[in-house]
Structure formats: structure tokens, C-alpha cells
Amino acid sequence: MALRRNLLYKKPIDGLLEMSERVYVFDCCFTTDAWDQEDYKIYVEYSICQLKDDYPDASILILNFGGVKSSQFTSAYDMIVMDYPRQYQGCPLLPMDVIHHFLTSSKRWLSRRQQNIILMHCEHGGWPVLAYMMAALLIYRKQFTDENKTLDMVYNLAPRELLQLFSALNPLPSQLRYLQYVSRRNVGTEWPPLDRALSLDCVIFRMIPDFDGNGGCCPIFRLYGQDPFVPDDKTPKLLFSTPKDSKNVRYYEQAKHDIIKIDINCHVQGDIVMECISLHDVLGREKMMFRAVFNTAFIRSNILMLNRDDIEMLWDAKDLFPKNFRVELLFSDMETASSTALPIDEFAEINQIFNGVDWLDPVSSPPPPPPPPPPTFSNGNVNKGVVPPPPHQSQAIQETEAFALVEDNKSSARKCIGASEDVSEIESLFSASNLKPEQGAEKSKSNTAVADKLETIQLDHVLRLKDSIMDSDQVDNGQNFINHLDLFRHWIEMMTMSPNMRIWMMNDL
């Protein structure tokens, strides 16, 4: 308690509070009082004047949290002003690279000269992020070690109502998580670590919250952060939003579900804001369930587990969550997830081609006419090849034989290679389009364009897979070697068939 009084409640100068040695905060940041602009300017100038009188040789660095350049500070006292945002996608936190810049800049400034002083200030509404940055600086300078106690001590400088006034959700869980990121700087050689590009595969709920009064909820998700495919652009964007008409949008009841899994499949990197919202009624009105902010560089073992105390929620919503409620976020490395799929640029190009194809509706399309009966002689005996079938019938027979060949090669592929990732990759590649046969000249041209584009990509994947298998130990067995050659021969033959035939085969595979 004595250390707390010395560091946080020492007030040698009117209008300023000494947070630590040579670090001061304007005490107007701890009140809800509304200031007239002219009176506020007089207050700021008076406080700085008092500080200059006590430290005439001091150089002052003002760290302002407001999102815009403050007009309260003039250059009359030869001060340096650095402006920081006061939120990140609505959360009273800042991205990890901004936090790192703040901490290292403050440390360098204080260590450069013994007369250097830091003044911290926030615009209206910036108190929650200012409180976090004050706690982070104390931990970074190793004046405190316990993240929870440090953050609670800083927030006690102002009325608790001030935090609830400026933040609809309780931000303490995410702020504590980011304080732990700061305290881990001594664990690794590099801090902060490089951002990891991950894929958020799914979210698992253990226990169901009650957000409709009947023991259930209808959760959807939104993810915000930087685009992992544009690393130079740090502007946060909407990365994922569950469509309200998606098949993944379901109502879950506590009486029927203990564990639920919701697929996300979104690439993420850096600082991520995840919002979970419950659709409140048939009109689609939304009710915030919880929010969590995290940085992918600190994800360990590709999983992030959050219990009820680790998520941001409305101030009065804690009782809506079961005591043992837990959220699990399962990730995979983005490089691994991308290696089994088409390259993103090729996938986007093919997707654009698909959008121009008129697909047949399997429900509304009439069934194909039955094949004509085989010709017979006048004595009733079946014709055994004397009369050749018509051209369209010959094509149907070839297609039937080709489909049988596909089934045979599917089983032989698993026998010679096994249930390996390579077989799954080829099968998913050939069935990715889920195409249907088309009719008409224009549709045939469109399908031909699709098939030609797929052929180029498939051939590249098949040849690379062939090289990898030929170099592996599996070819030591002579029969396996022959099976490999037959399998790849069939794949190449399949890709040199007519466009419609190739499309049907891809759908069948």
C-alpha cells in the first residue's frame, strides 16, 4: 500500500498526477466533468506552466489518446506531442504494434535525459484505453508484475461509472490478455513476436448461454482485423460475417445441447476482434453475446480457450452464461490449410468463371429419356453386333464405360496409395466444381471454358503429385509402381476427353 500511495497518489503539481517517476497524467482524465473549451485550455496551460516552474530544464513529451491531433497543446513550451487512437474497432485497446511503439518510445525518451518528462492525456471517451496504456507502461518498466492488480489499481483512480459510461461491454478480460502479452516479453528473444497467419477453423461452445429467456441462443460471428493477404495494409476490415440465411445459423437450447461446433474457416493475422451475436427473433434483431480481442502471434498450439471470465460481455449479462461456460477457438496454420486447396488467385479466377455458367437445376430438369431397345431380327433374336448402334447411343455406351473406369480407379487409388492426403487432394480438386452436364451451344461454350481452366490447374497438381510419389519409398514395391502408372495414365486420359465428359467425371469423383 505504501508503494501504491507513493507511485499513484503523489500529487506535487496542481492539475497533474504523478503516476511514476517523471511520468504524469492530467487529472481531468479521471472525471466526468464537462469542460468549456476556453476553460479547458486555461487548465492545460496552467498545469504545464506549474510543471515548467518546478522543472525549468525539462523537455516534455505529451502522449495524447484521442484519435485526432489535439488542439489543446500549443508549441509555446517547445513540447513534443504524439497522438494515439483511443480504440480499435470499438474496443478500448490498441494494436500490438502501436502498443509496442508507445512502450519503446516512452522508455527511450525517459532514458535519454534525466530531465525528460512524459505527460499523458486523453480526449473525452479515451479513459479506458489510457488506463490500459498506463498499466502496460508500469509492467513494461517492471514496476509491477501482477497484471490483474495493476489494471485494477489504475482503474481505481477514477469512479467505476466512468468506465461503464465509455464502454458498453466490460473490456477488462481483453485488456488483461494484452497485459499478459506485454509481461511475456522476457520469455522469447523477440518481442512482440512476428504475426502468425492462421486459419480460424471453428468455434466450440461448451455449455449454452441463455439469451432468449428460454434457455437458448442463435449465435452468429463477425471477425475484424487486417487482411492477411495484404500485409502492407494495417487498416482493420470485416474479415468474416456469418450470413443470416446460412445453414450454420441454428437455434441451440440448453436442454438439448451441451457442446456445439460452428464452422468459421477464415484467414486471420495480427490483432483480431471477434464478436458473437445472438439473433433475437424472427425479424433478425441482434443482441450482443460477447466479444474477444486477441493477437495471433501469441496463440499457442493452435487453440485459444476462453472461459466466462475471459470474454467481454455486457455489464449485466454475466448471469446469462453458465458458470462452466467455455469458448474454444481452433486454428490451423494458413500455409498448411492453403497447401491442400487451390491457390487463392486461381480460385478467385475460377470462381469468377463459375459465376458466368448457367447451372442445371437437378430438381426442375426433366430426367433423360431411356435408351432405345437394342435392335432385333425378325425371328426375335437379339442383334449381337451385326448392326452398329447409332452415334448418340455409341457415345452413351462410352460414357457408361468411362464411369465404370472411374469407380475402378477410385478403389485402386486407395489400395496403392492408401487413405493419404494426396488422394484426398486429387479427389477434392476434381470434385471442387460440382458441375452438371449442360445443353445448348452457349452453355457448352461456358462449360468448356470452365473445364479448360480446371484442366490447367489439375494437370499441374497431378504432375507435382506424381513426382513426389515417384521419389517416395512407396515405389519400392513393383506392383505399387505399376498401379501408380495406371492411375496417372487414367487421370491424364480423363483430362483429354471432351469438355462435357470431363465435367461429368469431375462431379462423379
Buried (B, 14 or more C-beta within 10 A) or exposed (E): EEEEEEBBEBEEBEBBBBBBEBBBBBBBBBEEEEBEEEEBBEBBBEBBEBBBEEBEEBBBBBBBBBBEEBEBBEEEBEBEBBBBBBBBBEBBBBBBBBBBBBBEBBEEBBEEEEEBBBBBBBBEBBBBBBBBBBBBBBBBBEBBEEBEEBBEBBBEBBEEEBBEEBBEBBBBBBBBBBBEBBBEBEEEEEBBBEBBBBBBBBBBBBBBBBBBEEBBBBBBBBBBBBBBEEEEEBEBEEBBBBEEEEEEBEBBEBEEBEEBEBEBEBBBBBBBBBBBBBBBEEEEEBBBBBBBBBBBBBBEEBEBEBBBEBBBBBEEBEEBBBEEBBBBBBBBEBEEBBEEEBEEEBBEBBEEBBEEBEEBEEEEEEEEEEEEEEEEEEEEEEEEEEEEBEEEEEBBEEBEEBBEBBEEBBEBBEEBBEEEEBBEBBBEBBBBBEBBBBEEEEBBEBBBBBBEBBBEBBBEBBEEBBEEBEEEEBBEEEEBBEBBEBBBEBBEEBBEBBBBBBBBBBBEB
